[in-house]
Amino acid sequence: MGKIRSAFEIAMEKAENVQVDEERLRHKEEIDSIKMIAGSYLASEEKKDEMLKALEGKKKEDVKSAVGDTLLSSLTLPGYEVKDDRYERLSTLASLVLDEKGLELFSQIIGFVKQYPLHKKDMIERLEKELEPMLEEKEKAIRAQYGRSVKLHLEDDKEAMEIVSKQLDALDKQYQSTLQGAKEQLKTLL
């Protein structure tokens, strides 16, 4: 009769043939370390210069790969107007890994991303003005029906909010599509 083996013994037998690619593991750890430094640089208010100096001893290819990934993932459409130095920090990181052509494209992308919240705000203000007559008509109808004066705001009317939502979704899709294309171009320069 055959010997019954435990799951542990079977797993150990299979593990004997597994080989660890130490160079690949070291490379991944180095990339992760650089990404952490770059992320900390973007998020921290302190020791900015020290963080950048920590990248000086790293391999150029690793820095380019990791910082490039950090830049690409950091280029998103903001929900509000950014008032801090986030974009200047991104530009500093970009200068470490991009040539002149790449920096020019990066600068254009930053300008585009900065423009988004302003364009969004302008669109909402324009829609408020355009929808004002419709809201006034609804106010008159409510006054006629119930005998009370009511002031309707854009947020109070479902139909108006649907119009605003559709317009904002279209704007968002347009910006996202353009940003994605620009990021793909930037990726090829990295």
C-alpha positions as CSV (number, residue, x, y, z in Angstrom):
1,M,0.0,0.0,0.0
2,G,1.2,3.5,-0.9
3,K,2.4,6.0,1.6
4,I,-0.1,8.8,2.3
5,R,1.5,12.2,2.1
6,S,0.4,15.4,3.7
7,A,-0.4,18.5,1.7
8,F,2.7,20.1,3.3
9,E,4.9,17.4,1.9
10,I,3.4,17.8,-1.6
11,A,3.9,21.6,-1.4
12,M,7.5,21.2,-0.3
13,E,8.2,18.8,-3.2
14,K,6.8,21.3,-5.7
15,A,8.7,24.2,-4.1
16,E,12.0,22.4,-4.6
17,N,11.8,23.2,-8.3
18,V,10.9,26.9,-7.8
19,Q,13.8,29.3,-8.5
20,V,13.8,32.9,-7.5
21,D,15.0,35.4,-10.0
22,E,17.0,37.6,-7.6
23,E,17.9,40.2,-10.2
24,R,14.2,40.7,-11.1
25,L,13.2,40.9,-7.5
26,R,16.0,43.5,-6.8
27,H,14.8,45.5,-9.8
28,K,11.2,45.5,-8.6
29,E,12.3,46.5,-5.1
30,E,14.4,49.4,-6.5
31,I,11.5,50.6,-8.7
32,D,9.1,50.5,-5.7
33,S,11.7,52.4,-3.6
34,I,12.0,55.1,-6.3
35,K,8.2,55.4,-6.6
36,M,7.9,55.8,-2.8
37,I,10.5,58.6,-2.9
38,A,8.7,60.3,-5.9
39,G,5.3,60.0,-4.2
40,S,6.7,61.3,-0.9
41,Y,8.2,64.3,-2.8
42,L,4.8,65.1,-4.3
43,A,2.9,64.7,-1.0
44,S,5.3,66.2,1.6
45,E,5.9,69.8,2.4
46,E,9.3,69.1,4.1
47,K,12.7,67.9,3.0
48,K,12.0,68.2,-0.8
49,D,15.6,68.6,-1.7
50,E,16.7,65.6,0.4
51,M,14.1,63.5,-1.4
52,L,15.4,64.5,-4.8
53,K,19.0,63.8,-3.7
54,A,18.0,60.3,-2.7
55,L,17.3,59.6,-6.4
56,E,20.8,60.6,-7.4
57,G,22.4,57.3,-6.4
58,K,19.8,55.2,-8.3
59,K,20.2,53.8,-11.8
60,K,19.0,56.2,-14.5
61,E,16.8,53.5,-16.2
62,D,15.2,52.7,-12.9
63,V,14.6,56.4,-12.1
64,K,13.2,57.0,-15.5
65,S,10.8,54.0,-15.3
66,A,9.6,54.7,-11.7
67,V,9.3,58.4,-11.9
68,G,7.6,58.1,-15.3
69,D,5.0,55.8,-13.9
70,T,4.5,58.2,-11.0
71,L,4.1,61.2,-13.4
72,L,1.6,59.3,-15.6
73,S,-0.5,58.2,-12.6
74,S,-0.4,61.7,-11.1
75,L,-1.8,63.4,-14.3
76,T,-5.5,63.4,-13.5
77,L,-8.3,65.9,-13.9
78,P,-8.8,67.7,-10.7
79,G,-12.2,68.3,-9.2
80,Y,-11.3,71.7,-8.1
81,E,-8.8,74.5,-8.9
82,V,-5.4,73.5,-7.5
83,K,-3.9,76.3,-5.5
84,D,-0.8,74.6,-4.1
85,D,2.5,73.8,-5.8
86,R,1.5,70.3,-7.0
87,Y,2.1,71.1,-10.6
88,E,5.5,72.6,-9.9
89,R,6.5,69.5,-8.1
90,L,5.3,67.3,-11.0
91,S,7.3,69.5,-13.4
92,T,10.4,69.1,-11.2
93,L,10.1,65.3,-11.3
94,A,9.5,65.5,-15.1
95,S,12.7,67.4,-15.5
96,L,14.6,64.5,-14.1
97,V,13.4,62.0,-16.7
98,L,12.2,63.9,-19.9
99,D,14.2,65.6,-22.6
100,E,13.2,69.1,-24.0
101,K,10.5,67.7,-26.3
102,G,9.0,65.7,-23.5
103,L,9.1,68.6,-21.1
104,E,7.3,70.7,-23.7
105,L,4.5,68.1,-24.0
106,F,4.4,67.8,-20.2
107,S,4.0,71.5,-19.8
108,Q,1.1,71.5,-22.3
109,I,-0.6,68.6,-20.4
110,I,-0.2,70.6,-17.1
111,G,-1.8,73.6,-18.7
112,F,-4.6,71.4,-20.1
113,V,-5.2,69.8,-16.7
114,K,-5.2,73.2,-14.9
115,Q,-7.8,74.5,-17.4
116,Y,-10.3,71.7,-16.6
117,P,-11.8,73.0,-13.3
118,L,-12.1,76.5,-14.7
119,H,-13.9,75.3,-17.8
120,K,-16.2,73.2,-15.6
121,K,-17.0,76.2,-13.4
122,D,-17.6,78.4,-16.5
123,M,-19.9,75.7,-17.9
124,I,-22.0,75.5,-14.7
125,E,-22.3,79.3,-14.6
126,R,-23.4,79.4,-18.2
127,L,-25.9,76.7,-17.7
128,E,-27.3,78.5,-14.6
129,K,-28.0,81.5,-16.8
130,E,-29.5,79.5,-19.6
131,L,-31.8,77.5,-17.3
132,E,-32.9,80.6,-15.2
133,P,-35.9,81.3,-17.5
134,M,-37.1,77.7,-17.2
135,L,-36.8,77.9,-13.4
136,E,-38.7,81.2,-13.3
137,E,-41.5,79.6,-15.3
138,K,-41.7,76.7,-12.8
139,E,-41.7,79.3,-9.9
140,K,-44.7,81.0,-11.6
141,A,-46.5,77.7,-12.0
142,I,-46.0,76.8,-8.3
143,R,-47.1,80.3,-7.3
144,A,-50.2,80.0,-9.4
145,Q,-51.0,76.5,-8.2
146,Y,-50.2,76.9,-4.5
147,G,-50.4,80.7,-4.0
148,R,-46.9,80.8,-2.5
149,S,-43.7,82.3,-3.8
150,V,-40.9,79.8,-4.1
151,K,-37.3,80.5,-5.2
152,L,-36.0,77.5,-7.2
153,H,-32.3,76.9,-7.5
154,L,-30.6,74.8,-10.1
155,E,-30.1,72.0,-7.5
156,D,-33.8,72.0,-6.7
157,D,-35.0,71.0,-10.1
158,K,-34.5,67.5,-11.4
159,E,-34.8,68.4,-15.1
160,A,-32.2,71.2,-14.7
161,M,-29.9,68.9,-12.9
162,E,-30.2,66.3,-15.6
163,I,-29.2,68.9,-18.2
164,V,-26.3,70.0,-16.1
165,S,-25.2,66.4,-15.4
166,K,-25.3,65.5,-19.1
167,Q,-23.2,68.6,-20.1
168,L,-20.7,67.9,-17.4
169,D,-20.4,64.2,-18.3
170,A,-19.8,65.3,-22.0
171,L,-17.1,67.7,-20.8
172,D,-15.5,65.1,-18.6
173,K,-15.4,62.5,-21.4
174,Q,-13.9,65.1,-23.8
175,Y,-11.2,66.0,-21.3
176,Q,-10.5,62.4,-20.2
177,S,-10.1,61.3,-23.9
178,T,-7.7,64.1,-24.7
179,L,-5.7,63.6,-21.5
180,Q,-5.5,59.9,-22.2
181,G,-4.1,60.6,-25.7
182,A,-1.6,63.1,-24.3
183,K,-0.5,60.6,-21.6
184,E,0.1,57.9,-24.3
185,Q,2.3,60.4,-26.2
186,L,4.2,61.2,-23.0
187,K,4.6,57.5,-22.3
188,T,6.4,57.0,-25.7
189,L,8.8,59.8,-24.8
190,L,9.6,58.2,-21.5
